[in-house]
């Protein structure tokens, strides 16, 4: 029970930080020049697609079906797996909670802002750079990378037996 409470608090904490930072971005960055802080730039962007604007050019109905409907169903399924104790592995529950928190944060934006997500973070160092992203995207990326690595190493250990 304690673990589930901590996972719920992680989800709510990530969701709160995501929403607070997006409010700040809309208030202080929209319509203004980017702010540069070394490798970090703060700039306002609205994204109708997914990661790196993937799917932004799809028709509106298709975007709503995929990014609202399917994502909401996927997040509900992930939450069910998480809170019914079906997630096993070191840290996999934390990774899934980060994906849920980030996914819900972006879903809230899509519902509130006509299918768009507020992005405002951009990293660049020499030839390396990211797309514009937000705190929710960081949670999703962390969770996906963790699970991919966890499953990769778990699969290798199982194959070695």
N, C-alpha and C positions, 0 to 999 in steps of 0.2 A: 504494500500500500504506500509506504514511504517513497519508494522509487517512482511510482506513478505520479505522486504529488510533485516530486522534484522535476519530472519530465513535463508535467503540465505547467509548472512555474517557468521552466526553460522556454517552452512554447510562448507563453504569455509575455515573458521578458523580451524575447526576440521580437515578437509582434509589437510590443510597446516602443522599443527603441526604433524599429523600422518606421512606425507611424509618426513618431515625434520628429525623427530626422526628415521625413518627407514633408511634414508641415513646415519645418524650418526652411527646407529647400524651396518650397513653393512661395514662402513669404520673402526670403532673402536672396534668391538666385534667379527667379523667373524674370525675364526681360532685362537681365543685367549681364555684363561681361563676365566670363569665367574668372575665378579666383585661383591663382597659382600658388602652390605651397610645395616647392621642390618637385618630387615625382607625383604628387597628388594635385589634381585640379578639381575644383567644385564648379559644376556647370549644370544648368537646368535642362532636362530633356523629358519629353513625354514619349513613351514607347507603346505602340499598339501591338507589338509582337511579343515574342518570348526572348530568351537570351540572345543578345546581340541583334535584336530586332527580327529574329527568325519568325517568319510568318506574318510580318506586318503588312505585306502587300496582298494577303488573302482577302477575299470579299468579307465584308463586315459580319455577315451571318456565319460564315465558316470560322472566323476568329472567335465569335461569341460561343459557338458550339465547342470548339477546341479549348480555348483559354478560359472560358467560364464553366461550361458544363462538364467537360471531361476532366479538367483540373480539379474542380470541386469534388467530383466523384472519386478521383484518385486520392485526394487529400482525406476524404472521409474513410476510404478503405485503409489508408496508411494509419490514420488515427485508431481505427478499430484494431488493426494488427498490433499497434503499439500498446494500447491500453488493455488489451486482453492477454498480454504476456506472450504473444507469439513471435516476438523478436528476440533472437538469441545471438550471442557473440559479444565480444568485448567492445563496448561503446556503440554498437549498432543501434541501440535504443536512443542514444543521444543524437546520433546522426539522423535518424528518422524524425526525431522531435525537431531538429533544426530545419529539416526539409518542410515539415508541416508548418512550423512558425513562419518561415519565409514564404511558403506557398500561400498561406492565408493572408499574409501582409500584402502580397501582390494582387491576390484575388479581391481584397477589400478595395484597392485602388481601381481595379477594372470595373467593379460595381459602382463605385462613387464617381468615376471620371470617364464615363462613356467608353469603356474598353481600353483605357490608357493607364499605364503605370508610370509613376514619377521616378525618374532616375537622376542622379546628381554627382556621382563619384566617377573619376577617370584617373587611371594610373598610367604613367608613361616614364620610361627610362631608356634613353637612346632610341634604338630601333624597336624596342619592346613597348607595347601599349595595349590597353584593354579597351573594350567598349565602355559606354557609360552604364553604370549599374547602381544599385542601392543596397541597403543593409539586408533586405529580404533575399536578394540574389546571393549575398555572401553566405547566408545561412543555408540556402539551397545548394550552393556550390560545395561548401564544406561537407554537407551531408552526403551528397552524391559521390564526391571523391573518397570520403571515408568508407562508404559502403562498397564502392568498386574495389578499393584496396583490400578491405576486409574480406570480401568474397574471393578475390584473386588469391590471397594468401591462404585462406581457409581451403579453397579448392586444391591448391598445391599440396597442402599438408595431407588432405584426404587422399589425393592421388598417390602420394609417396608411401602410404600405408599398405 
